[in-house]
Amino acid sequence: MPSDATQPARVPRHLAVIMDGNGRWAERRRRPRVIGHRAGARAVQNCVDFCIEHGIGALTLFAFSSENWGRPEEEVGALMKLFLNALEREVDELHRRGVRIRFIGQRERFGDAIRARMDAAEATTRDNTVLHLSVAASYGGRWDIVNAARSLAEDVAAGRVKPDAIDEHAFASRIALSDLPPPDLFIRTGGDTRVSNFLLWQLAYTELWFTETLWPDVDAATLRQALDDYAMRERRFGLTGAQVSASFPPPPAGTDE
């Protein structure tokens, strides 16, 4: 996994988002919750557009948590239908724009039709490089960590890995998104201020940004506000401010960096 200790940038390399508030958005309009999820799908398009326009190389969206399976059956069914329709409708356009799509999570919990569409979307877009779009679906951060530990345990049992060879780097290589830099910026919409079992390992030094705005109302201005706030932060990764300044001195006057 790429090191965290890289020069702080005004634009994050990797943006992670919990898209919260779809149901409440619909309820405030006295509409079924599924209407909110449909509106949320349009906000996803806005977010993808924003990332491409601003040169953000990776976007990870929390679409459906492992705990969401416990929601009312009607809502889960509607979400699955929306998910399938999105896969059928959006992949060709994303591919045309150079977006690579992948899914992380317990894929086996989805029906055959959705899994087939996931596989097809990944195969179609695997060589694209403009934006790495990762969709966390039936995903949980604890599951991700346990899955990595199980993978290493199997290799130890088979004699492929020695226990004393397991360090943070080895563990991180088994975590989802191990080929991407960890998220620089995390955004959660909808007013809650927690990470809700999302990318628990990967968010260790991520900058967190929360907004009351419900996900369907998120637009470029909202995302710009998050990036402006991020650009003002000093990312220290456990060091002191003086150490960071010494490692990454300010650019000469008159430059744009």
C-alpha positions as CSV (number, residue, x, y, z in Angstrom):
1,M,0.0,0.0,0.0
2,P,1.3,3.5,-0.8
3,S,2.7,5.4,2.2
4,D,0.7,8.0,4.1
5,A,3.8,10.1,4.5
6,T,3.5,12.1,1.2
7,Q,3.4,15.8,0.8
8,P,0.0,17.3,1.8
9,A,-2.0,18.3,-1.2
10,R,-4.8,20.7,-1.7
11,V,-6.8,18.1,-3.6
12,P,-7.3,14.6,-2.0
13,R,-6.0,11.6,-4.0
14,H,-8.8,9.4,-2.6
15,L,-12.2,10.6,-1.4
16,A,-14.5,8.3,0.7
17,V,-18.1,9.1,1.2
18,I,-21.0,7.9,3.4
19,M,-24.0,8.9,1.5
20,D,-26.5,9.4,4.3
21,G,-29.9,11.0,4.4
22,N,-31.8,9.5,1.4
23,G,-34.7,8.2,3.5
24,R,-35.1,11.4,5.5
25,W,-35.0,13.5,2.3
26,A,-38.0,11.5,1.1
27,E,-39.8,11.6,4.4
28,R,-39.5,15.4,4.6
29,R,-41.4,15.5,1.3
30,R,-43.9,12.9,2.5
31,R,-42.7,10.5,-0.2
32,P,-41.7,6.8,0.1
33,R,-38.1,6.2,1.2
34,V,-37.3,4.6,-2.2
35,I,-37.8,8.0,-3.8
36,G,-35.0,9.3,-1.7
37,H,-32.7,6.5,-2.8
38,R,-33.5,7.4,-6.5
39,A,-32.7,11.0,-5.8
40,G,-29.5,9.9,-4.1
41,A,-28.4,8.1,-7.3
42,R,-28.4,11.5,-9.1
43,A,-26.1,12.8,-6.4
44,V,-23.7,10.0,-7.1
45,Q,-23.5,11.3,-10.7
46,N,-22.7,14.8,-9.3
47,C,-20.0,13.3,-7.1
48,V,-18.4,11.4,-10.0
49,D,-18.5,14.5,-12.2
50,F,-16.8,16.5,-9.4
51,C,-14.0,14.0,-8.9
52,I,-13.2,13.8,-12.6
53,E,-13.3,17.6,-13.0
54,H,-11.0,18.2,-10.0
55,G,-8.5,15.4,-10.7
56,I,-9.4,13.2,-7.7
57,G,-8.1,9.8,-8.6
58,A,-10.2,7.5,-6.4
59,L,-13.7,7.7,-5.0
60,T,-15.1,5.1,-2.6
61,L,-18.9,5.2,-1.9
62,F,-20.6,3.4,1.0
63,A,-23.7,2.2,-0.9
64,F,-25.0,-0.6,1.4
65,S,-23.6,-1.8,4.7
66,S,-23.6,-5.3,6.0
67,E,-26.1,-4.0,8.7
68,N,-28.5,-2.6,6.1
69,W,-29.7,-6.2,5.3
70,G,-31.7,-5.8,8.6
71,R,-33.8,-2.9,7.2
72,P,-37.5,-3.6,6.2
73,E,-37.8,-6.2,3.5
74,E,-39.6,-3.8,1.2
75,E,-36.9,-1.2,1.4
76,V,-34.1,-3.7,0.9
77,G,-35.9,-5.1,-2.2
78,A,-36.4,-1.6,-3.6
79,L,-32.7,-0.9,-3.0
80,M,-31.7,-4.1,-4.8
81,K,-33.8,-3.1,-7.8
82,L,-32.3,0.3,-7.9
83,F,-28.8,-1.2,-7.7
84,L,-29.5,-3.5,-10.6
85,N,-31.0,-0.8,-12.7
86,A,-28.0,1.5,-12.0
87,L,-25.6,-1.2,-13.1
88,E,-27.6,-1.7,-16.3
89,R,-27.9,2.0,-17.1
90,E,-24.7,3.7,-16.0
91,V,-21.8,1.4,-16.7
92,D,-21.4,2.2,-20.4
93,E,-21.3,5.9,-19.7
94,L,-18.8,5.5,-16.9
95,H,-16.7,3.3,-19.1
96,R,-16.8,5.9,-21.8
97,R,-15.5,8.5,-19.3
98,G,-12.6,6.3,-18.2
99,V,-14.0,5.2,-14.8
100,R,-12.9,1.9,-13.4
101,I,-15.6,0.3,-11.2
102,R,-15.2,-2.3,-8.5
103,F,-17.2,-3.6,-5.6
104,I,-16.0,-4.4,-2.1
105,G,-18.0,-6.4,0.4
106,Q,-19.8,-9.7,0.9
107,R,-20.8,-10.1,-2.7
108,E,-22.2,-13.6,-2.1
109,R,-25.1,-12.1,-0.2
110,F,-26.5,-10.6,-3.4
111,G,-28.7,-12.4,-5.9
112,D,-27.3,-14.0,-9.1
113,A,-28.4,-11.2,-11.4
114,I,-26.7,-8.4,-9.4
115,R,-23.5,-10.5,-8.9
116,A,-23.4,-11.1,-12.7
117,R,-23.8,-7.3,-13.3
118,M,-21.1,-6.5,-10.8
119,D,-18.7,-9.0,-12.5
120,A,-19.5,-7.5,-16.0
121,A,-19.0,-3.9,-14.8
122,E,-15.6,-4.7,-13.3
123,A,-14.5,-6.7,-16.4
124,T,-15.6,-3.9,-18.8
125,T,-13.9,-1.1,-16.9
126,R,-10.9,-2.8,-15.4
127,D,-8.3,-1.0,-17.6
128,N,-9.7,2.5,-17.1
129,T,-7.6,5.0,-15.1
130,V,-9.4,8.4,-15.0
131,L,-11.2,7.6,-11.8
132,H,-11.2,4.5,-9.6
133,L,-14.8,4.2,-8.4
134,S,-15.1,1.7,-5.5
135,V,-18.6,0.8,-4.3
136,A,-18.9,-0.7,-0.8
137,A,-21.9,-2.9,-1.0
138,S,-22.8,-5.4,1.8
139,Y,-19.6,-4.1,3.3
140,G,-18.5,-3.6,6.9
141,G,-15.1,-2.5,8.2
142,R,-15.0,-5.2,10.8
143,W,-15.7,-7.8,8.2
144,D,-12.9,-6.4,6.1
145,I,-10.4,-6.7,9.0
146,V,-11.6,-10.2,9.9
147,N,-11.4,-11.2,6.3
148,A,-7.8,-10.0,6.1
149,A,-6.9,-11.8,9.3
150,R,-8.4,-15.0,8.1
151,S,-6.5,-14.8,4.8
152,L,-3.2,-14.4,6.7
153,A,-4.1,-17.2,9.1
154,E,-4.7,-19.6,6.2
155,D,-1.3,-18.7,4.8
156,V,0.4,-19.3,8.1
157,A,-1.4,-22.6,8.5
158,A,-0.2,-23.7,5.0
159,G,3.3,-22.6,5.8
160,R,3.3,-19.8,3.2
161,V,3.8,-17.1,5.7
162,K,5.7,-17.0,9.0
163,P,3.8,-15.4,12.0
164,D,6.7,-13.1,12.7
165,A,6.6,-11.8,9.1
166,I,3.1,-10.3,9.7
167,D,3.3,-6.6,10.2
168,E,1.1,-3.6,9.3
169,H,2.3,-3.7,5.7
170,A,1.4,-7.4,5.3
171,F,-1.9,-6.9,7.0
172,A,-2.8,-3.9,4.8
173,S,-2.1,-5.9,1.7
174,R,-5.1,-8.1,2.5
175,I,-7.5,-5.3,3.2
176,A,-9.9,-4.0,0.6
177,L,-8.6,-1.3,-1.6
178,S,-5.0,-2.2,-0.8
179,D,-3.8,-1.1,-4.2
180,L,-5.0,2.5,-3.6
181,P,-3.7,5.2,-1.3
182,P,-5.8,5.4,1.9
183,P,-8.5,8.0,1.8
184,D,-7.3,11.5,2.3
185,L,-10.7,12.9,2.9
186,F,-13.9,11.3,4.4
187,I,-17.3,13.0,3.9
188,R,-20.4,12.0,5.7
189,T,-23.7,13.7,4.8
190,G,-26.9,13.8,6.8
191,G,-25.8,15.2,10.1
192,D,-24.4,12.1,11.9
193,T,-20.8,12.3,13.1
194,R,-19.6,8.8,13.1
195,V,-17.9,6.4,10.6
196,S,-20.4,3.6,11.0
197,N,-18.2,0.6,10.4
198,F,-16.8,2.0,7.1
199,L,-13.2,1.4,6.1
200,L,-12.0,1.2,9.7
201,W,-8.5,0.2,8.9
202,Q,-8.1,2.6,5.9
203,L,-9.4,5.7,7.7
204,A,-6.7,5.7,10.4
205,Y,-5.3,9.1,9.3
206,T,-8.0,10.3,7.1
207,E,-9.4,13.9,7.5
208,L,-13.1,13.7,8.5
209,W,-15.7,16.2,7.3
210,F,-19.4,16.1,8.3
211,T,-22.3,18.1,6.9
212,E,-26.0,18.4,7.8
213,T,-26.8,18.3,4.1
214,L,-28.8,15.2,3.1
215,W,-27.2,13.2,0.3
216,P,-29.7,13.9,-2.4
217,D,-29.0,17.6,-1.9
218,V,-25.3,17.3,-2.3
219,D,-23.9,19.3,-5.3
220,A,-20.6,20.7,-6.5
221,A,-20.9,23.6,-4.0
222,T,-21.1,21.2,-1.1
223,L,-18.2,19.1,-2.3
224,R,-16.2,22.3,-3.0
225,Q,-16.8,23.4,0.6
226,A,-15.4,20.0,1.8
227,L,-12.3,20.4,-0.4
228,D,-11.7,24.0,0.8
229,D,-11.8,22.8,4.4
230,Y,-9.5,19.9,3.6
231,A,-7.0,22.3,1.9
232,M,-6.7,24.3,5.1
233,R,-5.8,21.4,7.4
234,E,-2.3,20.4,8.5
235,R,-1.9,16.6,8.1
236,R,0.7,15.4,10.6
237,F,0.5,11.6,10.6
238,G,1.6,11.5,14.2
239,L,4.4,14.0,13.8
240,T,4.6,17.6,15.1
241,G,3.7,20.6,13.0
242,A,7.4,21.6,13.0
243,Q,8.5,18.2,11.7
244,V,5.9,18.4,8.9
245,S,7.0,21.9,7.9
246,A,10.7,20.8,7.9
247,S,9.9,17.8,5.7
248,F,7.7,19.7,3.3
249,P,8.8,23.4,3.2
250,P,6.4,25.9,1.6
251,P,6.9,26.5,-2.2
252,P,8.7,29.6,-3.3
253,A,6.7,32.8,-3.6
254,G,5.0,33.3,-6.9
255,T,4.3,29.6,-7.6
256,D,0.9,28.0,-7.8
257,E,1.7,25.1,-5.5
